[in-house]
Amino acid sequence: MKKLFLYLSICYTVLSTNVCAEQILYNPNNPEYHNQRYGFSITLPAGNSWDIVESESGDGITVQEDDDILALIYGTKAYMVLEKDFDAALAEQKQQFAQISEEKVDKNKVFALKGKDKQENLLYIKCFYNKEQAVILHLTVNKKANPAQLIFDTFIKTTEKSFKVR
């Protein structure tokens, strides 16, 4: 019962932070985002008209372009609060996929999953995991985006090199 209450509290916090979120102006000359709370940074692909919103809690950002691209880049302590280890975090993220085409795992440190979700949209999840926190990049590209695969590959290529946790 205690774990259920914690889980519901975390869900409420995550959902409520979107209501009070802060719009960030995207600067194509400096497309880098730094998160002080969780100690991560990421460079977004240039040449896009991103809508970027930072959560009021400072957990991270939502990056969106029309209905084509949605990226959630954030830190969390939810796995630690719920006493989920690396394998449980990996298993939970795998549930979001209908098909996994690529899986990279550096045991107990980082994992990256690439494939399609249940609606056949392109899906990529990368998670840096340690005993204190997890930092996650969750990218979805609409299957109807033109050209979806190129958009997906470009976003991953840019962010894979730049996504770092202190």
C-alpha positions, -999 to 999 in steps of 0.1 A, spaced: 0 0 0 29 23 8 45 17 -26 11 24 -43 8 57 -25 44 67 -35 37 57 -71 5 78 -72 22 107 -56 50 106 -82 25 103 -111 6 133 -97 38 154 -94 48 145 -130 14 153 -144 10 185 -125 43 199 -135 32 201 -171 4 225 -162 29 250 -148 56 245 -173 79 272 -187 83 278 -225 119 279 -236 129 298 -267 149 275 -290 181 291 -302 194 274 -334 228 290 -328 231 273 -294 208 243 -294 221 229 -261 201 223 -230 216 220 -195 197 206 -166 211 217 -132 189 195 -110 199 162 -126 232 172 -140 227 164 -177 231 182 -210 219 175 -245 223 192 -279 192 192 -301 194 188 -339 197 221 -357 174 234 -384 141 225 -367 114 248 -352 112 231 -318 86 239 -292 105 234 -260 89 234 -225 108 230 -193 89 215 -163 84 238 -134 101 212 -111 133 214 -132 131 176 -140 137 183 -178 121 193 -210 96 183 -236 106 189 -272 80 189 -299 76 197 -336 40 197 -348 26 162 -345 58 147 -359 83 146 -331 79 143 -293 110 140 -271 109 139 -233 143 145 -217 143 143 -180 157 131 -147 138 111 -121 142 94 -88 111 73 -92 130 41 -97 149 46 -65 118 56 -45 100 25 -58 132 4 -52 135 -7 -88 169 -18 -99 185 -15 -133 169 -46 -147 134 -35 -135 139 -1 -151 149 -18 -184 120 -42 -183 96 -13 -176 108 7 -206 107 -24 -229 70 -26 -222 65 5 -243 77 -13 -275 57 -35 -298 90 -43 -316 126 -37 -306 150 -36 -335 181 -26 -315 191 -30 -279 224 -18 -263 230 -24 -226 260 -15 -205 250 -34 -174 238 -13 -144 248 19 -162 230 27 -194 206 12 -219 193 23 -253 163 7 -270 152 14 -306 121 1 -324 84 8 -328 56 14 -304 21 -2 -305 9 24 -330 40 17 -352 56 50 -345 94 51 -343 105 49 -306 139 54 -290 146 53 -253 180 59 -237 185 57 -199 215 66 -177 209 48 -144 227 50 -111 218 44 -75 206 80 -70 187 88 -102 179 79 -138 181 103 -167 160 94 -197 156 104 -233 123 92 -247 118 100 -284 88 93 -305 85 101 -343 51 98 -359 50 71 -385 33 96 -408 61 122 -405 79 128 -438 105 114 -439 100 97 -405 131 74 -406 154 103 -416 140 125 -388 144 97 -363 180 88 -373 191 125 -373 177 132 -339 193 100 -325 227 107 -342 228 143 -328 216 135 -293 236 102 -288 269 121 -291 258 150 -269 236 134 -242 258 134 -211 253 131 -174 278 145 -149 
